Every structure is written in C-alpha cells, then in structure tokens.
Amino acid sequence: MNNRVRELRAEHAWSQAELAERLDVSRQTVNAIETGKYDPSLPLAFAIARLFGESIEAIFDPGTRGAR
C-alpha cells in the first residue's frame, strides 16, 4: 500500500523513533509502514490520520492491488 507517512513525518521534523513513540509502536513498525512492507491495522491507520490531522484516504492509497 502506498502512503505518505514518511512525507508527513518529515514535515513535522520527527524521527521514526519520535513518531513511533507518539503512536505507541516500535520504530521498526514505522519503518515497515513507510517502506510499504507492512499495512497498518485499521486502529493504527486511524491513529496515524488523527495524529497528522488528515483523513485515512489522504495518507493511505491501496492502489490497484486486488482491483478488478
């Protein structure tokens, strides 16, 4: 899944560790989300959206995977 997490984190000048602390997840989880290796759970996606003041749709783009 494509996302803007890295871009939004950079706009706030937060390290991955700082974002992880704010979300109560590991830095490795933030890295995996940013690199597209891990899709966050719905509650985590909502927490990310709330933290950045954006809608989930503005941050996460599922792309065409699974589209018919």
C-alpha positions in Angstrom: 0.0 0.0 0.0 1.3 3.4 -0.9 1.3 6.0 1.8 2.5 9.5 2.7 3.7 8.6 6.3 7.4 9.4 5.6 6.4 12.7 3.9 4.2 13.8 6.8 6.7 12.7 9.4 9.4 14.8 7.6 7.0 17.8 7.5 6.8 17.6 11.3 10.6 17.1 11.6 10.0 13.9 13.6 12.4 10.9 13.5 10.9 7.4 13.1 11.5 6.9 16.8 9.6 10.0 17.7 6.7 9.0 15.5 6.7 5.5 16.9 6.6 6.9 20.5 3.6 9.1 19.6 1.8 6.1 18.1 2.9 3.6 20.8 4.5 1.3 18.3 8.1 0.3 17.5 10.4 2.3 15.3 10.6 -0.9 13.1 6.8 -0.7 12.6 7.1 2.9 11.4 9.9 1.9 9.0 7.9 -1.0 7.7 4.8 1.1 7.1 6.8 3.8 5.4 8.5 1.3 3.1 5.2 -0.5 2.3 6.3 -3.7 3.9 3.5 -3.6 6.4 0.0 -2.4 6.2 -1.2 -0.9 9.5 -4.2 -2.2 11.3 -7.3 0.0 11.0 -7.0 1.3 14.5 -3.3 2.2 13.8 -4.3 3.8 10.5 -6.9 5.9 12.3 -4.3 6.9 14.9 -1.8 8.0 12.2 -4.5 10.0 10.5 -5.6 11.6 13.7 -2.0 12.5 14.6 -1.4 14.2 11.3 -4.9 15.8 11.1 -5.6 14.1 7.8 -8.1 11.6 6.6 -7.0 8.0 6.1 -7.7 8.3 2.4 -5.3 11.3 2.3 -2.5 9.3 3.8 -3.0 5.7 2.5 -3.6 4.7 -1.1 -4.4 1.0 -1.6 -3.6 1.3 -5.3 -4.9 -1.3 -7.7 -3.9 -4.4 -5.7 -6.9 -6.7 -5.8 -8.9 -4.4 -8.1 -10.9 -6.0 -10.9 
